[in-house]
Amino acid sequence: MLATLSLVRREFSAYFLSPIAYVVLAVFLAVTGHLFYLTLTQLTAAGPKGVEFPMQLMLGDEKFWLVYLFIPPLLTMRLFAEERSTGTLEMLMTAPLTDWQVVLSKYFACFAFYLVLWLPTLAYLPLILSASTPKGPLDPMPIASSYLGLVLAGAMFLALGLFVSSLVRSQMVAALISLFLSLGFIVVGIWRPEMDTGSALYRVLFFFSVPLHFYRDFSRGLVDTRHLVLYLSVAAFCLFLTVRSLESRRWR
């Protein structure tokens, strides 16, 4: 247990020694701050410019998802790729840790930094909840469900990036592959093709489209268990594949 906690602390501390982490944090806060300003402006507006669900405006914006798309690959690209390129992975594999402990330690450290990115945005919530709207006080449930969705969606994308990082030596290659795979869960929500909402194709696209999950459900206070199953199952499967990737190295 002590060895696991030591590895978690080491990986988490490494983010604050990397300039990439600060760039990600600065860009992320700049975009979310801009969207918060737009939301607060329209929240108090009357007529067609008003907005009933503030998180729908923030999380339904294409600019948010275009920035969000790059965050998990940048946070996960170094976790195993750097260890492989520097040759320290072999030393890590000989430590008194199981493969699951190594994978989960790196994953939890990365996930903790992902949560740190969202902590400053909590300062926006009192202003949003205290805003007086033409329709009365806001329901806090859409905000709570939106943050729940962001936590679980982040868990899925980070697990995907961690798996990709375990396969390659180059951090840049890991980031690009992870970006490409993550795009499959986001592009439909940004593109939003016009099609029959009752068709089977639309239901399939909606099931995998994370931005649409937030625009239609989470930001309106709805928690669909199908979305939770998708995020948790993909995350668990990617972690399983990451462990298998490490195990395969023992036989080489």
Backbone as a ProteinNet text record, in pm:
[ID]
protein_1_A
[PRIMARY]
MLATLSLVRREFSAYFLSPIAYVVLAVFLAVTGHLFYLTLTQLTAAGPKGVEFPMQLMLGDEKFWLVYLFIPPLLTMRLFAEERSTGTLEMLMTAPLTDWQVVLSKYFACFAFYLVLWLPTLAYLPLILSASTPKGPLDPMPIASSYLGLVLAGAMFLALGLFVSSLVRSQMVAALISLFLSLGFIVVGIWRPEMDTGSALYRVLFFFSVPLHFYRDFSRGLVDTRHLVLYLSVAAFCLFLTVRSLESRRWR
[TERTIARY]
81.9	0	86.5	193.8	282.2	349.3	388.4	451.1	352.9	227	124.7	101.6	88.1	67.4	187.6	306.7	426.8	427.2	383.5	377.7	270.7	157.5	52	103.5	171.6	225.3	329.5	412.5	515.8	454.9	356.1	292.9	213.6	145.1	66.2	157.4	265.8	359.6	427.3	444.5	512	434.3	302.4	223.5	260.3	292.8	323.5	467.7	543.8	679	684.8	571.6	566.6	499.4	559.8	496.1	367.4	355.6	235.5	112.7	127.9	14.3	-34.5	57.7	18	-44.9	3.8	-57.8	-200.2	-217.8	-352	-443.9	-394.2	-475.3	-513	-418.3	-444.4	-546	-527.3	-620.3	-758.2	-762.2	-889.9	-966.9	-900.3	-967.5	-1007.4	-928.2	-963.5	-1092.3	-1102.4	-1221.5	-1344	-1330.7	-1444.9	-1485.2	-1387.8	-1420.2	-1497.6	-1458.4	-1531.1	-1673.6	-1688.4	-1821.5	-1907.2	-1843.9	-1917.9	-1968.9	-1886.2	-1929.1	-2048.6	-2042	-2153.7	-2279	-2260.7	-2375.8	-2440.1	-2358.2	-2411.6	-2482.7	-2432.8	-2496.3	-2634.1	-2642.4	-2769.8	-2864.6	-2809.3	-2892.7	-2990.6	-2947.6	-3032.2	-3105.4	-3089.8	-3156.6	-3298.4	-3386.9	-3526.2	-3548.1	-3658.5	-3693.1	-3615.2	-3597.5	-3531.3	-3383.8	-3322	-3180.1	-3157.1	-3262.8	-3248.2	-3215.6	-3169.1	-3133.7	-3187.7	-3250	-3310.1	-3211.7	-3126.7	-3029.5	-2888.9	-2823.2	-2692.6	-2585.6	-2586	-2483.8	-2501	-2623.2	-2646.3	-2574.7	-2571.7	-2501.1	-2350.1	-2299.9	-2156.3	-2107.1	-2174.1	-2128.1	-2181.3	-2270.3	-2318.7	-2244.8	-2147.6	-2070.7	-1957.5	-1940.5	-1836.8	-1697.5	-1679.1	-1545	-1502.6	-1596.4	-1560.8	-1510.7	-1581.9	-1545.7	-1421	-1395.4	-1271.7	-1150.9	-1165.2	-1056.8	-1050.3	-1166.5	-1171.8	-1111	-1125.2	-1074.9	-925	-851.7	-705.8	-659.5	-746.1	-701.6	-661.2	-746.9	-704.3	-578.8	-564.5	-439.8	-315.8	-325	-208.8	-176.2	-276.5	-252.6	-201	-233.5	-197.8	-80.3	-39.3	58	191.6	229.6	362.5	362.3	246.4	239.7	320.9	304.6	383.7	481.6	446.4	534	668.6	665.6	790.3	873	805.8	877.7	944.5	876.9	934.1	1049.4	1035.5	1140.7	1267.9	1253.2	1370.4	1425.7	1353.5	1399.8	1370.9	1291.2	1259.4	1141.6	1074.5	960.1	1004.1	1120	1169.2	1197.3	1251.5	1275	1142.9	1042.4	912.6	847.2	865.8	803.6	868.7	992.5	1059.5	1032.2	959.4	924.5	822.7	810.8	715.8	570.7	529.5	394.3	338.7	212	147.9	119.9	88.9	56.9	-66.3	-164	-284.1	-251.1	-161.9	-123.9	-52.6	34.1	104.6	5.9	-84	-180.7	-274.5	-329	-424.2	-356	-230.3	-159.7	-143.9	-101.7	-87.6	-224.5	-323.2	-457.2	-516.3	-505.9	-562.6	-489.3	-358.3	-283	-327.9	-344.8	-392	-534.2	-618.2	-756.9	-764.7	-676.6	-674.2	-638.7	-542.4	-508.5	-622.1	-692.7	-810.6	-914.3	-933	-1026.8	-976.7	-844.9	-787.6	-821	-826	-861.8	-1000.3	-1091	-1228.6	-1251.7	-1160.6	-1181.8	-1203.5	-1123.2	-1147.6	-1284.9	-1343.9	-1475.4	-1586	-1557.7	-1658.9	-1686.2	-1592.1	-1613.4	-1722.1	-1751.7	-1857.7	-1997.1	-2008.7	-2140.7	-2221.5	-2162.2	-2244.5	-2303.8	-2229	-2280.8	-2394.7	-2380.7	-2485.8	-2612.1	-2595.7	-2711.9	-2780.9	-2705	-2764.5	-2823.2	-2803.8	-2854.9	-3007.4	-3066.8	-3212.7	-3254.1	-3330.1	-3374.3	-3521.7	-3568.1	-3710.5	-3801.8	-3750.2	-3832.8	-3814.4	-3740.7	-3723.7	-3588.5	-3570.1	-3440.8	-3408	-3278.5	-3232.3	-3237.7	-3260.8	-3256.7	-3111.1	-3056.4	-2915.7	-2891.2	-2997.1	-2979.1	-2907.6	-2939.2	-2864.7	-2715.6	-2677.5	-2534.9	-2469.5	-2537.5	-2482.8	-2469.2	-2570.9	-2565.8	-2460	-2438.6	-2335.7	-2196.6	-2170.2	-2039.4	-2021.4	-2129.1	-2120.4	-2082.1	-2146.6	-2114.2	-1971.3	-1922.8	-1786.2	-1683.8	-1712.7	-1621.3	-1614	-1730.1	-1732.1	-1682.2	-1716.6	-1664.5	-1513.9	-1462.2	-1317.6	-1251.4	-1317.1	-1263	-1249.3	-1345.1	-1339.2	-1225.7	-1218.1	-1116.2	-974.7	-958.1	-825.3	-782.4	-875.3	-841.7	-803.1	-872	-838.3	-698.5	-667.2	-534.3	-425.7	-454.2	-356.3	-323.4	-424	-401.4	-313.3	-342.4	-262.1	-118.3	-99.3	36	115.8	48.2	118.8	165.2	121.8	152.6	269.9	302.2	401.4	512.4	619.7	732.3	726.2	671	669.7	547.3	570.5	459.2	372.2	433.5	356.5	266.9	320.6	239.1	124.6	152.5	48.2	-62.2	-24.4	-123.7	-207.7	-144.2	-216.8	-313.7	-269.8	-358.2	-474.8	-444.5	-550	-648.1	-596.1	-681.3	-773.5	-719.4	-799	-909.3	-876.9	-977.4	-1084.1	-1041.6	-1137.4	-1230.1	-1180.2	-1261.2	-1388.7	-1381.6	-1499.3	-1614.2	-1582.2	-1685.8	-1734.6	-1670	-1701.1	-1747.3	-1695.6	-1718.1	-1865.9	-1945	-2086.8	-2157.8	-2117.9	-2179.5	-2147	-2029.5	-1992.9	-2056.2	-2057.5	-2112	-2264.6	-2328.6	-2473.5	-2548.6	-2537.7	-2605.8	-2756.9	-2824.1	-2969.9	-3018	-3087.5	-3141.3	-3260.6	-3332.8	-3451	-3409	-3459.8	-3421.8	-3475.6	-3567.9	-3620.5	-3550.7	-3455.6	-3386.9	-3286	-3254.2	-3156.8	-3017.9	-2982.5	-2851	-2835.2	-2939.6	-2931.6	-2915.8	-2986.9	-2976.3	-2836	-2773.6	-2636.2	-2540	-2554.2	-2466.3	-2486.2	-2611.6	-2640	-2580.7	-2580.6	-2527.2	-2379.3	-2304.3	-2160.1	-2117.9	-2208.1	-2172.7	-2178.1	-2063.1	-2056.4	-2113.4	-2082.1	-2141.9	-2294.6	-2354	-2499.7	-2554.2	-2479.4	-2521.1	-2538	-2444.3	-2450.2	-2554.9	-2563.2	-2656.4	-2801	-2831	-2970.4	-3006.4	-2908.7	-2941.6	-2875.4	-2743.7	-2675.4	-2700.1	-2691	-2707.1	-2850.8	-2943.6	-3084.2	-3127.8	-3031.4	-3061.8	-3104.4	-3082.7	-3121.7	-2998.6	-3004.4	-2893.9	-2941.8	-2896.4	-2933.1	-2831.1	-2879	-2787	-2712.2	-2765.4	-2693.5	-2561.8	-2560.9	-2436	-2336.2	-2386.2	-2296.8	-2236.9	-2318.5	-2269.5	-2161.6	-2181.5	-2081.9	-1949.8	-1953.8	-1830.9	-1756.2	-1828.1	-1763.4	-1713.9	-1790	-1748.6	-1627.2	-1624.8	-1508.6	-1385.7	-1403.9	-1291.1	-1236	-1324.4	-1279.6	-1212.2	-1266.4	-1207.8	-1070.2	-1054.8	-924.6	-820.6	-860.7	-767.7	-726.8	-823.3	-792.7	-692.3	-713.2	-621	-482.8	-478.2	-349.6	-270.2	-338.1	-271.8	-221.1	-301.8	-258.6	-139.3	-135.8	-22.4	106.2	96.6	214.9	255.6	157.2	188.5	259.1	223.4	286.6	434.2	476.2	616.4	700.9	640	715.2	758.9	691.1	720.5	806.1	849.8	932.6	1079.5
-120.2	0	126.9	126.2	242.1	266.8	158	172.9	230.1	188.9	240.9	389	429.1	569.8	653.5	597.2	668.6	693.5	594.2	610.1	711.2	710.4	808.5	949.7	969.2	1101.8	1144.5	1049.9	1084.6	1128.3	1054.3	1087.1	1216.7	1237	1359.3	1481.4	1469.6	1581.7	1614	1513.9	1535.7	1632.7	1637.9	1731	1876.1	1905.7	2043	2080.4	1983.9	2011.2	2022.3	2002.7	2005.5	2133.9	2204.9	2327.6	2298.5	2177.5	2143.8	2149.1	2102.6	2102.5	2244.4	2338	2477.1	2540	2503.1	2553.8	2501.2	2372.1	2313.2	2382.9	2405.8	2470.4	2612.6	2688.4	2826.8	2835.3	2753.1	2754.6	2708.6	2604.7	2551.8	2655.9	2723.8	2824.6	2945.7	2980	3092.4	3063	2942	2905.6	2894.7	2825.9	2811.6	2946.1	3032.4	3165.2	3246.9	3238.3	3308.9	3256.2	3124.9	3066	3100.4	3108.4	3148.5	3291.8	3378.9	3517.8	3524.8	3450.1	3448.9	3391.7	3288.4	3226.6	3322.4	3388.8	3481.9	3598.4	3640.8	3750.6	3710.4	3591.5	3547.1	3495.1	3457.5	3403.7	3507.7	3630.7	3738.3	3813.5	3768.4	3835.7	3782.4	3868.4	3829.4	3803.4	3738.5	3713.8	3600.5	3601.4	3489.6	3475.3	3580.5	3570.7	3505.6	3487.2	3425.8	3278.4	3221.3	3080.4	3020.4	2903.4	2839.6	2749.4	2680	2588.2	2642.3	2704.1	2766.4	2666.8	2546.9	2449.4	2400.5	2410	2370.9	2465.9	2593.7	2691	2670.9	2642	2624.4	2495.2	2384.3	2253.3	2217	2299	2274.6	2354.8	2432.2	2515.6	2435.5	2452.5	2377.2	2413.7	2540.5	2581.9	2502.9	2474.5	2397.1	2258.2	2190.6	2053.2	2045.5	2149.7	2151.7	2163.9	2237.6	2246.9	2120.5	2073.2	1953	1833.1	1827.2	1714.8	1694	1802.4	1793.3	1764.3	1784.6	1773.4	1630.8	1528.4	1392.9	1342.8	1361.2	1316.2	1383.9	1514	1584.8	1540.4	1502.4	1459.3	1316.4	1233.5	1091.5	1051.7	1137.3	1094.4	1052.6	1108.7	1079.9	962.2	917.7	826.9	699.4	634.8	515	538.5	624.8	649.6	706.1	795.6	851.6	745.6	659.4	550.9	457.9	431	341.9	407.4	534.5	602.7	623.2	643.4	665.3	535.8	425	297.3	272.3	357.9	340.6	247.8	208	119.5	-16.8	-64.4	-192.6	-187.4	-75.6	-60.5	-58	8.1	15.8	-121	-202	-333.7	-430.5	-400.5	-486.5	-442.8	-333.3	-286.3	-381.7	-380.6	-470.5	-423.9	-414.1	-371.4	-463.5	-492.5	-569.1	-476.5	-536.3	-455.2	-368.5	-422.1	-344.9	-226	-244.3	-134.4	-23.9	-62.8	37	115.7	43.6	109.2	200	149.3	228.7	347.4	332.4	444.3	559.5	527.1	630.4	688.4	602.5	647.4	741.2	705.7	789.2	922.6	921.4	1046.9	1139.3	1081.7	1159.7	1209.7	1123.7	1160.3	1270.4	1265	1368.6	1504.4	1506.5	1634	1682.8	1591.4	1628.9	1698.1	1648	1711	1848.5	1863.1	1992.4	2097.9	2056.6	2150	2210.3	2131.3	2176.1	2250.8	2240.7	2306	2457.8	2531.4	2676	2711.7	2624.7	2655.5	2652.4	2593	2592.7	2734.5	2825.6	2964.3	3031.7	2976	3033.2	3001.4	2890.2	2839.5	2933.3	2995.5	3086.8	3201.2	3252.9	3361.3	3313.5	3191.7	3138.4	3111.2	3048.5	3011.2	3132.6	3240.3	3359.1	3455.3	3424.8	3514.3	3511	3628.3	3637	3632	3532.5	3512.6	3548	3575.6	3605.5	3493	3369.8	3255.2	3215.1	3295.2	3264.6	3202.6	3147.9	3090.4	2965.3	2939.7	2825.1	2696.9	2587	2455.5	2408.2	2374.3	2331.7	2192.9	2114.7	1978.6	1972.9	2057.7	2052.4	2075.4	2160.9	2184.6	2062.3	2000.6	1880.6	1766.3	1745.6	1636.5	1663.8	1790.6	1824.5	1791.2	1823.8	1792	1641	1571.2	1425.2	1368.4	1417.9	1371.6	1403.8	1522.1	1560.6	1472.6	1435.4	1347.9	1210.1	1153.4	1018.9	1017.2	1119.2	1125.8	1141	1221.7	1234.1	1102.8	1024.3	893.5	805.2	814	733.2	779.4	908.9	959.1	940.6	955.9	936.4	790.4	698.1	555.8	520	580	556.8	608.1	727.5	782.5	704.2	653.8	573.2	445.2	382.6	260.3	288.5	396.8	431.3	458.7	527.9	559.3	434.5	325.8	201.7	125.7	169.8	97.1	154.1	281.6	348.6	408.8	448.2	510.6	662.9	715.3	859.6	923.2	1027.8	1097.9	1166.7	1218.3	1285.4	1186.7	1070	967	924.3	909.1	871.4	976.5	1104.6	1211.7	1212.4	1192.3	1196.4	1079.6	959.5	843.5	857.7	901.5	922.1	1029.5	1134.1	1240.8	1186.8	1104	1046.6	956	872.3	782.3	859.5	961.6	1042.3	1119.5	1152.3	1227.6	1152.7	1019.2	940.2	959.3	998	1021	1166	1253.8	1396	1455.5	1405.3	1472.5	1483.9	1382.6	1388	1498.1	1518.6	1623.4	1762.2	1778.3	1907.3	1924.2	1816.6	1819.2	1830.1	1749.5	1747.7	1739.9	1628.8	1616.2	1615.4	1667.4	1666.6	1529.2	1459.4	1329	1297.8	1197.1	1156.6	1109.1	1175.5	1139.5	1002.9	947.8	815.7	703.3	736.1	633.2	558.9	436.8	355.3	417.3	478.5	540.4	655.9	736	847.7	797.3	691.2	639	587.1	525.7	476.6	593.5	695.5	812.2	885.5	896	964.2	887.8	755.2	674.4	700.3	723.7	743.1	889.3	982.1	1123.4	1190.7	1215.3	1274.4	1416.3	1504.6	1638.9	1637.5	1545.8	1537.3	1486.8	1402.3	1357.8	1478.2	1571.5	1688.3	1788.3	1807	1906.9	1867.8	1738.2	1693.9	1640.7	1593.1	1527	1593.2	1577.5	1620.9	1767.8	1855	1998.4	2037.2	1945.5	1971.9	1900.8	1844	1777.2	1633.3	1573.1	1435	1345.8	1237.8	1141.7	1011.6	986.7	865.8	756.5	645.3	538.1	480	495.7	446.7	520.1	649.5	725.5	679.8	655.9	612.3	475.8	386.5	254	265.5	353.7	372.7	421.5	525.4	582.8	483.1	417.7	326.9	200	147.9	24.5	48.5	159.7	191.2	215.5	286.5	311.9	181	92.6	-34.9	-120.8	-122	-203.3	-151.2	-19.3	38	11.3	17.1	-16	-162.5	-248.6	-390.9	-411.6	-343.5	-356	-300.1	-196.9	-140.5	-240.6	-309.1	-411.6	-524	-564.2	-669.8	-623.3	-496.3	-442.7	-451.3	-421.7	-432.3	-577.6	-664.8	-805.9	-864.2	-816.6	-869.4	-836.4	-727.2	-690.7	-787.2	-852.8	-947.3	-1069.9	-1097.1	-1216.7	-1186.6	-1060.6	-1027.8	-1048.3
0	0	0	80.6	85.8	-48.3	-114.9	-245.6	-347.2	-337.5	-428.4	-405.6	-279.6	-247.6	-288.7	-274.3	-315.2	-465.4	-542.8	-687.8	-727.6	-658.2	-686.5	-660.7	-547.7	-516	-618.6	-660.5	-757.9	-889.5	-936.6	-1063.9	-1055.5	-943.6	-928.4	-919.7	-846.5	-833.5	-966.1	-1050.6	-1178.4	-1266.8	-1251.6	-1332.7	-1303.2	-1178.2	-1140.9	-1175.4	-1225.6	-1272.6	-1423.9	-1490	-1636.1	-1684	-1779.4	-1831.9	-1907.6	-1962.9	-2039.1	-1949.7	-1825	-1733.1	-1706.4	-1692.5	-1665.9	-1789.5	-1907.3	-2030.2	-2043.4	-2016	-2020.6	-1921.7	-1801.2	-1698.4	-1739.3	-1794.6	-1833.3	-1946.8	-2048.7	-2162.4	-2119.2	-2038	-1991.8	-1911	-1819.9	-1737.5	-1820	-1921.5	-2007.8	-2085.7	-2138.7	-2216.3	-2126.6	-2013.4	-1923.1	-1863.6	-1837.6	-1787.4	-1888.8	-2014.5	-2120.9	-2135.1	-2132.5	-2142.7	-2021.7	-1904.4	-1784.2	-1797.9	-1851.8	-1871	-1966.9	-2076.2	-2170.5	-2106.3	-2025.5	-1958.5	-1860.3	-1781	-1681.2	-1748.6	-1863.9	-1936.6	-1987.3	-2046.9	-2101.7	-1995.3	-1881.8	-1775.2	-1722.9	-1720.3	-1668.8	-1779.7	-1903.6	-2014.7	-2030.4	-2073.8	-2097.7	-2245.9	-2273.9	-2412.8	-2474.2	-2607.3	-2676.5	-2643.6	-2587.3	-2553.8	-2418.2	-2342.3	-2211.7	-2221.8	-2113.3	-2109.5	-1980.9	-1992.1	-1875.6	-1804.1	-1880.6	-1822.7	-1851.1	-1753	-1778.6	-1821.9	-1763.5	-1800.3	-1943.7	-1995.7	-2134.6	-2229.7	-2193.4	-2276.6	-2268.6	-2149.9	-2133.1	-2196.9	-2166.8	-2213.4	-2350.7	-2405.6	-2540.5	-2644.8	-2601.5	-2692.9	-2757.1	-2888.5	-2959.4	-2911.5	-2870	-2825.2	-2702.7	-2615.6	-2496.4	-2534.3	-2622	-2655.9	-2742.5	-2822	-2899.2	-2807.8	-2698.7	-2600.2	-2515.9	-2472.6	-2388.4	-2459.5	-2591.2	-2669.1	-2650.4	-2627.6	-2616	-2474	-2374.6	-2236.2	-2197.6	-2213.1	-2173	-2244.5	-2378.2	-2441.2	-2385.2	-2354.7	-2300.5	-2158.2	-2082.8	-1945.1	-1936.2	-2034	-2026.6	-2114.9	-2206	-2307.7	-2248	-2133.8	-2079.1	-1982	-1934.6	-1820.2	-1840.8	-1955.2	-1984.6	-2098.7	-2193.1	-2307.9	-2262.2	-2164.4	-2112.9	-2042.1	-1968.7	-1898.7	-2000	-2109.6	-2210.6	-2284.9	-2316.6	-2393	-2310.6	-2181	-2094.8	-2036.5	-2055	-2005	-1858.8	-1795.7	-1653.4	-1630.1	-1738	-1720.8	-1667.7	-1714.4	-1666.4	-1516.3	-1469.3	-1326.2	-1249.3	-1306.8	-1240.5	-1233.1	-1337.2	-1339.6	-1240.7	-1198.7	-1100.4	-957.6	-941.5	-806.7	-744.7	-609.9	-543.6	-560.6	-687.5	-721.5	-828.7	-821.3	-927.6	-1045	-1159.5	-1277.5	-1252.7	-1183.3	-1152.9	-1063.5	-968.6	-879.9	-957.6	-1050.3	-1131.4	-1216.3	-1283.1	-1372	-1292.9	-1185	-1107	-1039.4	-1000.4	-939.1	-1038	-1158.3	-1260.4	-1298.9	-1305.2	-1343.7	-1238.9	-1112.4	-1006.6	-994.7	-1017.4	-1014.4	-1127.1	-1244.9	-1359.8	-1336.7	-1282.8	-1256.1	-1150	-1052	-948.3	-1007.5	-1100.7	-1163.5	-1252.1	-1314.3	-1393.6	-1305.1	-1184.2	-1091.5	-1048.2	-1035.2	-998.7	-1105	-1231.8	-1337.7	-1315.6	-1259.3	-1242.4	-1112.3	-1017.6	-888.2	-900.1	-980.2	-988.5	-1043.7	-1124.9	-1182.6	-1077.1	-961.2	-855	-805	-827.2	-786	-869	-987.8	-1070.6	-1016.4	-945.6	-910.1	-821.5	-716.7	-635.8	-716.7	-815.6	-898.3	-986.8	-1039.4	-1125.3	-1044.6	-929.9	-849.8	-788	-766.2	-705.8	-807.9	-936.7	-1040.9	-1041.8	-1054.8	-1062.8	-1208.7	-1244.4	-1380.7	-1393.7	-1514.8	-1534.5	-1489.2	-1485	-1446.8	-1300.9	-1225.1	-1084.5	-1054.7	-933.8	-893.9	-975	-987.5	-1066	-983.9	-1053.7	-991.6	-989.2	-872.4	-867.3	-926	-949.3	-999.4	-1134.5	-1233.9	-1359.9	-1343.4	-1247.7	-1224.5	-1163	-1065.5	-1001.5	-1101.2	-1184.2	-1281.9	-1388.3	-1423.7	-1522.4	-1470	-1343.9	-1286	-1270.4	-1238.3	-1232.5	-1368.6	-1473.1	-1607.8	-1646.7	-1610.2	-1644.4	-1573.9	-1450.6	-1376.5	-1442.3	-1476.6	-1533.2	-1677.4	-1755.9	-1892.7	-1891	-1797	-1784.7	-1748.3	-1663.1	-1627.2	-1750.2	-1841.9	-1964.4	-2055.6	-2082.1	-2174.4	-2118.8	-1989.2	-1929.7	-1936.6	-1914.4	-1925.1	-2067.9	-2164.7	-2305.1	-2336.6	-2288.9	-2312.6	-2242.6	-2123.5	-2050	-2126.2	-2183.4	-2261	-2381.9	-2452.6	-2570.9	-2530.4	-2417.6	-2371.3	-2338.6	-2301.3	-2267.9	-2391.9	-2509.4	-2632.6	-2709.9	-2687.9	-2771.8	-2685.1	-2752.6	-2683.3	-2691	-2797.5	-2819.1	-2753.5	-2675.9	-2614	-2718.4	-2822.8	-2927.2	-2999.8	-3029.1	-3095.6	-3005.2	-2876.9	-2781.5	-2778.3	-2778.4	-2775.5	-2902.2	-3017.8	-3144.4	-3157.4	-3119.1	-3127.6	-3030.3	-2910.4	-2811.4	-2857.9	-2919.6	-2973.1	-3081.4	-3168	-3277.1	-3222.5	-3124.7	-3068.2	-2989.9	-2918.1	-2841.5	-2934	-3051.6	-3147.2	-3184.7	-3182.3	-3215.6	-3117.9	-2994.1	-2893.5	-2891	-2968.4	-2959.6	-3091.9	-3203.2	-3331.7	-3367.2	-3336.2	-3371.5	-3294.4	-3169.3	-3089.4	-3140.8	-3202.9	-3260.2	-3398.2	-3474.6	-3610	-3606.8	-3522.2	-3504.2	-3636.4	-3705.9	-3835.3	-3818.7	-3920.3	-3919.7	-3967	-3879.5	-3916	-3827.9	-3865.8	-3791.2	-3651.9	-3548.7	-3412.3	-3370.4	-3447.1	-3414.3	-3487.4	-3575.9	-3653.5	-3567.8	-3611.9	-3538.6	-3543.3	-3658.3	-3670.9	-3573.6	-3558	-3464.4	-3322.3	-3286.4	-3150.5	-3122.7	-3223.5	-3206.8	-3190.1	-3276.7	-3267.3	-3135.8	-3091.7	-2966.2	-2847.8	-2855.5	-2745.6	-2725	-2834	-2823.2	-2822.1	-2846.6	-2857	-2720.5	-2661.7	-2528.8	-2524.9	-2620.9	-2615.8	-2617.4	-2693.1	-2695.3	-2562.5	-2494.7	-2361.7	-2269	-2278.4	-2190.4	-2238	-2367.5	-2420.1	-2394.9	-2405.5	-2395.4	-2256.6	-2180.7	-2053.9	-1933	-1920.2	-1798.7	-1766.9	-1867.9	-1843	-1811.6	-1829.1	-1797	-1668.6	-1597.1	-1471.6	-1486.7	-1604.8	-1630.1	-1627.8	-1553.8	-1546.3	-1609	-1731.1	-1804.8	-1771.1	-1721.6	-1682.2	-1801.6	-1922	-2040.1	-2057.8	-2030	-2040.2	-1934.2	-1815.1	-1706.9	-1739.1	-1794.7	-1832.2	-1938.9	-2036.2	-2142	-2083.2	-2001.3	-1947	-1859.5	-1770	-1675.1	-1743.9	-1839	-1906.6	-1995.6	-2068.5	-2152.7	-2065.9	-1954.7	-1863.9	-1807.9	-1761.4	-1704.3	-1809.9	-1931.8	-2038.6	-2078.3	-2085.6	-2120.8	-2012	-1886.4	-1778.5	-1785	-1817	-1832.8	-1946.2	-2059.3	-2172.1	-2137.5	-2056.6	-2015.4	-1932.7	-1841.2	-1760.9	-1850.4	-1946.6	-2038.4	-2121.9	-2157.2	-2231.9	-2150.4	-2021.3	-1935.1	-1915.6	-1899.4	-1881.1	-2002.5	-2120.3	-2242	-2247.3	-2181.3	-2180.8	-2099.2	-2003.4	-1919.2	-1999.1	-2109.8	-2188.9	-2309.5	-2322.6	-2436.8	-2403.9
[MASK]
++++++++++++++++++++++++++++++++++++++++++++++++++++++++++++++++++++++++++++++++++++++++++++++++++++++++++++++++++++++++++++++++++++++++++++++++++++++++++++++++++++++++++++++++++++++++++++++++++++++++++++++++++++++++++++++++++++++++++++++++++++++++++++

